[in-house]
Amino acid sequence: MRWPSGLDARRFLARHWQRRPLLLRDAVDPAELPLPDDDALAGLALSPEVESRLVRQRRGEHWHLDHGPFSASRLQRLPRRDWTLLLQDVDSHLPETRGIFDLLAFIAPWRREDLMISLAAPGGTVGAHVDQYDVFLLQVRGRREWRIGSRETPVDLREDTPLALLARFEETDRWILDPGDVLYLPPGVPHYGIAVADSSLCVTASLGFRAPEVGELAAVAIEAQLASLPTAPRYSDTGLVPGEAHDGEIGTAAIARLERLVEALPERRLALARALARLATEVKPWLAPERRRRGLGAAALSRRLARGELLCLAPGARAAWLKTQHGTTELYVNGRCWPLPPGCRRLAAALAGPVGAASLPQLPRRSFAQAAALAALSELYREGLLALRRR
């Protein structure tokens, strides 16, 4: 990322991250982005494994939404203007494109959602809408006009379209992005992008960052806390007084007892961390790698690593890790936990880091811990979540 004078990653996080939009001119070199050409990108829409959508509009009012996969002839018959082809999870289908996220290495890798690519003809748009997550919009080819609204505008949706479009959009800023420009938008900022009427196709890369809802986090955390107990606690009202039965109200005393019951559940902090790790690494079912028919035993895996091969996350795998109070490490991959023995934090950090690969795992020297670590890695490999590659 090329920052303008007076701005760097630290200042960006302090001034703009989740606060206000920011336009960065000439921030990247489009020629250096690990993206294939337009035909190869559009070809992803032919695959049933790729989540693709085609948005068309007429006179800015009549909207049509079609879901892929599409035939090559269908794409070739598209008109000269007013359509947008959206391709989700491009980083899972084309692993080499994961490198685009390295531009934003100052944001934790577990926050990454996906790389979406938009291919649009002149006039192509998906309308005015709001996203509830952070997004960086990289202009790759062509030009796109972005109209930005205010967070204060009520989020009322239209009922006459198949898309989640805003019923009201009050523009506060308007920018035209050229190739290499980057627009950052925090959650909740209305925006409306339109491909400018140039001769070339408008290609925009959208780097989204996931943010689990607090309801999901609380539910998963409480589930984890209850799982650690031999029996689930029940509501108890020791100290009940006759006045509480007056008229059927669930009164303040009952609510206070319930609060104490929930607060007494064990390891709340660790349970919340585990819930976040699970939700941050979950993937869509159709993106998850398939289990291998044949795995590698711990001894065979150790020999291949000793020969200099690399362990890395497989396409469609996401990882994060936690350290516990007991010195162990919990590696989370695709929503599941693999406990690792003490001494494996460097290994977990390498696998879950920005590059998702371990050049040479730093395994503990003690034989029991080393065997436990290799057994976990072997299981991850059998599940299809890890891969081996040569240097």
C-alpha positions, 0 to 999 in steps of 0.5 A: 500500500502506498500511503500519502504524505502524513499517513501510514498504517498506524495513523490510518487505524487511529483516524479512519478505521471504523470511523470515516471513509478514506479515498487513497489515490494511486495506492496500489499498482494494478499490474502487480495485483495477483489477479488473472485477466478479465476472461479468466475472472468471468470464467469463474461464473461458469462453475457451479462451485463459485457463488456468482450473481448477475445484476441488471437494471433498466433506467435505474429503476427496474432491477433483475438479479440472476444467480449462477452458474451461467453459460458462456453463451449467456455471458457473451450475449450480455448487452454493452451496458447496465450490468454487473457480474459479482464473484464471491470468495475469489480468494478461495477459488484462486488461492494466488489472489490471497496475496491481495490481502497482504496490502492490509497486513496491519489488520489481523488475518482472522478478520478477513472475510473474502475477496469479491470481484465485480465486473461491470459494463458502463452504467453497471451498478448494484444500487445504493446499499449498506454493508455492516463490515469494513471494506476496501474497494480497489479499482483494478481496471476501468473507472468507477464513480462512488457516491457516499452517503451519511451514516445518519440516514435511516436504513429503510430498504426498498420492497420492490427489488430482489436486492437489499437497496436503500429506499433513501440515499442522501449523497454527501461525497462523490469520487471517481476512482481510477485504476490503482485508487483505493476507497475504504468504507467503515461499516454502516456507510451508504454507498452507490457505485456506478461504472463510468462509461469508458470503453473498457470493462470496470473491474473492482476488487472488494476486500471485506472483513468479517464481524460476528454478531454479538448474539452469535458470540454470546450463544456460542460462548454460553454453549462452550461454558455449559459444555464444560460442566457435568450438568447444566445449572438451573434457575434457583430462587432460594430466599424467595419471599411471598411478595414475589408471587403477587401478580405474576410479574418476573421481578427484579429479584428474579432477574438478579438471580438469573444474572448471578447464575449466568455470571457464575458460569466458568471461564467466561473470558476464555469462552468468549475468545473460543466463540470468536475463534470459531466464528472467525474461522467458519467457512461456507460449507461449499468452500470447505476442503474435502477430506482426503482419502489417504492421509499422512501418518505423523512419521511420514509427515515429519520426514517430508517436513525434514526434507524442506517441504512447507505446511500451508493452509489449503484453499478454502481453509481459515485459521486463528489461534489462542493461548490458554492459561495452561501454556497450551495453544488452541489452533482453530481451523474452519470453526474447529479446535485442534489443541497443541501442546506447549511450545507450538505457538510459533507453529500456530502463528505461522499457519494462521498468519498472513501467508498461512504457511509454516516454512519449518514448524518449530515443534517442541523438543520433548518427545511427547509434545512433539508427537502430539503436535505431529498427530494434530498436524497429521489429522489436519492434513487428512481433513484436507485443511493443510497442504504440503508444497515444495519451497 
